[in-house]
Amino acid sequence: MLQQGIDYYINEDGNFVFTKEYHLKRGYCCKNKCLHCPWGYGKTESTDNEDTSDVNKK
């Protein structure tokens, strides 16, 4: 049985969002680009040399 706050939470839009703990219990990636995917499916990595702040811009 799923437990709210452990396996999922309900976001501000009223959607169920599965946690990392739930995904690990399930044991496999569903390839739906889940927000808390412990396998990182669908996430892009940013590079260290990518400057997204305005601090160094003149």
N, CA, C and O atoms as CSV, one atom per row, in Angstrom:
chain,resi,resn,atom,element,x,y,z
A,1,MET,N,N,0.832,-1.181,0.000
A,1,MET,CA,C,0.000,0.000,0.000
A,1,MET,C,C,0.883,1.253,0.000
A,1,MET,O,O,1.870,1.326,0.732
A,2,LEU,N,N,0.525,2.213,-0.810
A,2,LEU,CA,C,1.281,3.459,-0.897
A,2,LEU,C,C,1.016,4.338,0.321
A,2,LEU,O,O,-0.105,4.409,0.824
A,3,GLN,N,N,2.075,5.008,0.785
A,3,GLN,CA,C,1.944,5.889,1.933
A,3,GLN,C,C,2.257,7.318,1.515
A,3,GLN,O,O,3.336,7.607,0.999
A,4,GLN,N,N,1.295,8.206,1.745
A,4,GLN,CA,C,1.501,9.608,1.397
A,4,GLN,C,C,2.642,10.177,2.227
A,4,GLN,O,O,2.738,9.915,3.426
A,5,GLY,N,N,3.498,10.951,1.591
A,5,GLY,CA,C,4.649,11.541,2.258
A,5,GLY,C,C,5.889,10.668,2.193
A,5,GLY,O,O,7.002,11.153,2.401
A,6,ILE,N,N,5.710,9.392,1.908
A,6,ILE,CA,C,6.846,8.473,1.769
A,6,ILE,C,C,6.974,8.027,0.323
A,6,ILE,O,O,8.036,8.164,-0.284
A,7,ASP,N,N,5.903,7.497,-0.223
A,7,ASP,CA,C,5.908,6.997,-1.598
A,7,ASP,C,C,5.473,8.055,-2.611
A,7,ASP,O,O,5.851,7.990,-3.780
A,8,TYR,N,N,4.696,9.010,-2.172
A,8,TYR,CA,C,4.196,10.049,-3.076
A,8,TYR,C,C,3.776,11.268,-2.270
A,8,TYR,O,O,3.637,11.209,-1.048
A,9,TYR,N,N,3.579,12.364,-2.973
A,9,TYR,CA,C,2.944,13.539,-2.391
A,9,TYR,C,C,2.041,14.132,-3.458
A,9,TYR,O,O,2.146,13.785,-4.634
A,10,ILE,N,N,1.168,15.012,-3.048
A,10,ILE,CA,C,0.252,15.658,-3.983
A,10,ILE,C,C,0.734,17.090,-4.175
A,10,ILE,O,O,0.837,17.854,-3.216
A,11,ASN,N,N,1.026,17.443,-5.419
A,11,ASN,CA,C,1.564,18.780,-5.687
A,11,ASN,C,C,0.452,19.823,-5.694
A,11,ASN,O,O,-0.719,19.498,-5.499
A,12,GLU,N,N,0.828,21.068,-5.919
A,12,GLU,CA,C,-0.140,22.174,-5.864
A,12,GLU,C,C,-1.218,22.098,-6.939
A,12,GLU,O,O,-2.271,22.723,-6.815
A,13,ASP,N,N,-0.951,21.326,-7.999
A,13,ASP,CA,C,-1.949,21.137,-9.056
A,13,ASP,C,C,-2.888,19.969,-8.769
A,13,ASP,O,O,-3.817,19.709,-9.534
A,14,GLY,N,N,-2.640,19.263,-7.658
A,14,GLY,CA,C,-3.479,18.125,-7.301
A,14,GLY,C,C,-3.020,16.807,-7.896
A,14,GLY,O,O,-3.740,15.811,-7.828
A,15,ASN,N,N,-1.823,16.792,-8.482
A,15,ASN,CA,C,-1.289,15.567,-9.087
A,15,ASN,C,C,-0.484,14.761,-8.075
A,15,ASN,O,O,0.180,15.328,-7.207
A,16,PHE,N,N,-0.545,13.443,-8.190
A,16,PHE,CA,C,0.293,12.561,-7.393
A,16,PHE,C,C,1.694,12.585,-7.985
A,16,PHE,O,O,1.860,12.436,-9.196
A,17,VAL,N,N,2.703,12.773,-7.141
A,17,VAL,CA,C,4.096,12.786,-7.585
A,17,VAL,C,C,4.826,11.704,-6.800
A,17,VAL,O,O,4.912,11.773,-5.574
A,18,PHE,N,N,5.347,10.712,-7.500
A,18,PHE,CA,C,6.066,9.633,-6.830
A,18,PHE,C,C,7.442,10.105,-6.385
A,18,PHE,O,O,8.111,10.862,-7.088
A,19,THR,N,N,7.854,9.648,-5.209
A,19,THR,CA,C,9.151,10.019,-4.646
A,19,THR,C,C,10.245,9.068,-5.140
A,19,THR,O,O,9.968,8.022,-5.728
A,20,LYS,N,N,11.472,9.458,-4.887
A,20,LYS,CA,C,12.613,8.602,-5.219
A,20,LYS,C,C,12.484,7.256,-4.499
A,20,LYS,O,O,12.780,6.209,-5.075
A,21,GLU,N,N,12.045,7.289,-3.248
A,21,GLU,CA,C,11.889,6.064,-2.465
A,21,GLU,C,C,10.914,5.097,-3.131
A,21,GLU,O,O,11.162,3.892,-3.170
A,22,TYR,N,N,9.809,5.622,-3.654
A,22,TYR,CA,C,8.844,4.764,-4.339
A,22,TYR,C,C,9.470,4.120,-5.572
A,22,TYR,O,O,9.330,2.918,-5.795
A,23,HIS,N,N,10.155,4.926,-6.361
A,23,HIS,CA,C,10.774,4.393,-7.578
A,23,HIS,C,C,11.784,3.297,-7.241
A,23,HIS,O,O,11.843,2.275,-7.925
A,24,LEU,N,N,12.569,3.505,-6.201
A,24,LEU,CA,C,13.545,2.488,-5.808
A,24,LEU,C,C,12.854,1.212,-5.329
A,24,LEU,O,O,13.334,0.114,-5.611
A,25,LYS,N,N,11.743,1.335,-4.616
A,25,LYS,CA,C,10.974,0.148,-4.194
A,25,LYS,C,C,10.440,-0.601,-5.404
A,25,LYS,O,O,10.442,-1.832,-5.432
A,26,ARG,N,N,9.979,0.150,-6.409
A,26,ARG,CA,C,9.438,-0.473,-7.623
A,26,ARG,C,C,10.539,-1.218,-8.363
A,26,ARG,O,O,10.309,-2.301,-8.901
A,27,GLY,N,N,11.738,-0.637,-8.390
A,27,GLY,CA,C,12.890,-1.359,-8.889
A,27,GLY,C,C,13.254,-1.207,-10.350
A,27,GLY,O,O,14.209,-1.836,-10.806
A,28,TYR,N,N,12.532,-0.398,-11.099
A,28,TYR,CA,C,12.889,-0.198,-12.505
A,28,TYR,C,C,12.412,1.174,-12.965
A,28,TYR,O,O,11.539,1.786,-12.349
A,29,CYS,N,N,12.997,1.638,-14.050
A,29,CYS,CA,C,12.631,2.929,-14.632
A,29,CYS,C,C,11.489,2.731,-15.625
A,29,CYS,O,O,11.542,1.842,-16.475
A,30,CYS,N,N,10.459,3.563,-15.509
A,30,CYS,CA,C,9.312,3.468,-16.420
A,30,CYS,C,C,9.510,4.315,-17.682
A,30,CYS,O,O,8.699,4.248,-18.606
A,31,LYS,N,N,10.580,5.106,-17.722
A,31,LYS,CA,C,10.943,5.948,-18.871
A,31,LYS,C,C,9.881,6.999,-19.196
A,31,LYS,O,O,9.650,7.329,-20.359
A,32,ASN,N,N,9.233,7.523,-18.137
A,32,ASN,CA,C,8.255,8.598,-18.305
A,32,ASN,C,C,8.803,9.953,-17.869
A,32,ASN,O,O,8.049,10.914,-17.718
A,33,LYS,N,N,10.117,10.026,-17.666
A,33,LYS,CA,C,10.788,11.269,-17.245
A,33,LYS,C,C,10.214,11.797,-15.932
A,33,LYS,O,O,9.891,12.979,-15.815
A,34,CYS,N,N,10.094,10.919,-14.961
A,34,CYS,CA,C,9.546,11.284,-13.656
A,34,CYS,C,C,10.433,12.319,-12.963
A,34,CYS,O,O,11.655,12.311,-13.111
A,35,LEU,N,N,9.796,13.201,-12.211
A,35,LEU,CA,C,10.494,14.277,-11.524
A,35,LEU,C,C,11.577,13.759,-10.581
A,35,LEU,O,O,12.660,14.339,-10.511
A,36,HIS,N,N,11.302,12.686,-9.863
A,36,HIS,CA,C,12.236,12.152,-8.869
A,36,HIS,C,C,12.866,10.829,-9.302
A,36,HIS,O,O,13.143,9.972,-8.463
A,37,CYS,N,N,13.091,10.658,-10.588
A,37,CYS,CA,C,13.666,9.412,-11.099
A,37,CYS,C,C,15.081,9.206,-10.562
A,37,CYS,O,O,15.961,10.025,-10.828
A,38,PRO,N,N,15.317,8.126,-9.812
A,38,PRO,CA,C,16.656,7.884,-9.281
A,38,PRO,C,C,17.644,7.435,-10.356
A,38,PRO,O,O,18.852,7.415,-10.119
A,39,TRP,N,N,17.142,7.080,-11.521
A,39,TRP,CA,C,18.008,6.656,-12.615
A,39,TRP,C,C,18.343,7.809,-13.547
A,39,TRP,O,O,19.157,7.654,-14.457
A,40,GLY,N,N,17.726,8.959,-13.328
A,40,GLY,CA,C,18.027,10.153,-14.108
A,40,GLY,C,C,17.521,10.124,-15.536
A,40,GLY,O,O,18.020,10.871,-16.378
A,41,TYR,N,N,16.548,9.286,-15.830
A,41,TYR,CA,C,16.052,9.185,-17.199
A,41,TYR,C,C,15.434,10.504,-17.646
A,41,TYR,O,O,14.579,11.062,-16.958
A,42,GLY,N,N,15.869,10.997,-18.800
A,42,GLY,CA,C,15.304,12.203,-19.386
A,42,GLY,C,C,15.868,13.496,-18.853
A,42,GLY,O,O,15.461,14.570,-19.296
A,43,LYS,N,N,16.794,13.428,-17.915
A,43,LYS,CA,C,17.378,14.647,-17.372
A,43,LYS,C,C,18.643,14.991,-18.134
A,43,LYS,O,O,19.440,14.114,-18.464
A,44,THR,N,N,18.819,16.264,-18.409
A,44,THR,CA,C,20.033,16.713,-19.080
A,44,THR,C,C,20.982,17.279,-18.042
A,44,THR,O,O,20.558,17.914,-17.076
A,45,GLU,N,N,22.259,17.046,-18.247
A,45,GLU,CA,C,23.268,17.555,-17.329
A,45,GLU,C,C,23.793,18.878,-17.847
A,45,GLU,O,O,24.076,19.022,-19.036
A,46,SER,N,N,23.923,19.851,-16.945
A,46,SER,CA,C,24.514,21.124,-17.348
A,46,SER,C,C,26.025,21.019,-17.210
A,46,SER,O,O,26.533,20.262,-16.382
A,47,THR,N,N,26.732,21.780,-18.020
A,47,THR,CA,C,28.190,21.755,-17.969
A,47,THR,C,C,28.676,22.795,-16.977
A,47,THR,O,O,27.988,23.782,-16.720
A,48,ASP,N,N,29.866,22.579,-16.416
A,48,ASP,CA,C,30.422,23.491,-15.423
A,48,ASP,C,C,30.778,24.851,-16.011
A,48,ASP,O,O,30.749,25.856,-15.299
A,49,ASN,N,N,31.112,24.898,-17.290
A,49,ASN,CA,C,31.513,26.160,-17.898
A,49,ASN,C,C,30.321,26.972,-18.390
A,49,ASN,O,O,30.501,28.029,-18.995
A,50,GLU,N,N,29.149,26.507,-18.147
A,50,GLU,CA,C,27.943,27.202,-18.562
A,50,GLU,C,C,27.574,28.234,-17.502
A,50,GLU,O,O,27.239,27.867,-16.376
A,51,ASP,N,N,27.630,29.525,-17.850
A,51,ASP,CA,C,27.342,30.594,-16.906
A,51,ASP,C,C,25.931,31.096,-17.132
A,51,ASP,O,O,25.632,31.691,-18.167
A,52,THR,N,N,25.066,30.853,-16.160
A,52,THR,CA,C,23.678,31.275,-16.305
A,52,THR,C,C,23.368,32.505,-15.463
A,52,THR,O,O,22.238,32.992,-15.482
A,53,SER,N,N,24.353,33.017,-14.724
A,53,SER,CA,C,24.115,34.193,-13.893
A,53,SER,C,C,24.550,35.456,-14.617
A,53,SER,O,O,25.316,35.403,-15.579
A,54,ASP,N,N,24.057,36.580,-14.149
A,54,ASP,CA,C,24.418,37.870,-14.729
A,54,ASP,C,C,25.593,38.509,-14.001
A,54,ASP,O,O,25.982,39.625,-14.345
A,55,VAL,N,N,26.166,37.845,-13.017
A,55,VAL,CA,C,27.223,38.405,-12.186
A,55,VAL,C,C,28.458,38.760,-12.999
A,55,VAL,O,O,29.028,39.834,-12.807
A,56,ASN,N,N,28.884,37.887,-13.898
A,56,ASN,CA,C,30.117,38.107,-14.655
A,56,ASN,C,C,29.902,38.821,-15.979
A,56,ASN,O,O,30.859,39.037,-16.723
A,57,LYS,N,N,28.696,39.182,-16.280
A,57,LYS,CA,C,28.407,39.837,-17.554
A,57,LYS,C,C,28.528,41.344,-17.404
A,57,LYS,O,O,28.100,41.910,-16.398
A,58,LYS,N,N,29.110,41.992,-18.405
A,58,LYS,CA,C,29.290,43.453,-18.358
A,58,LYS,C,C,28.599,44.122,-19.496
A,58,LYS,O,O,28.646,45.347,-19.613
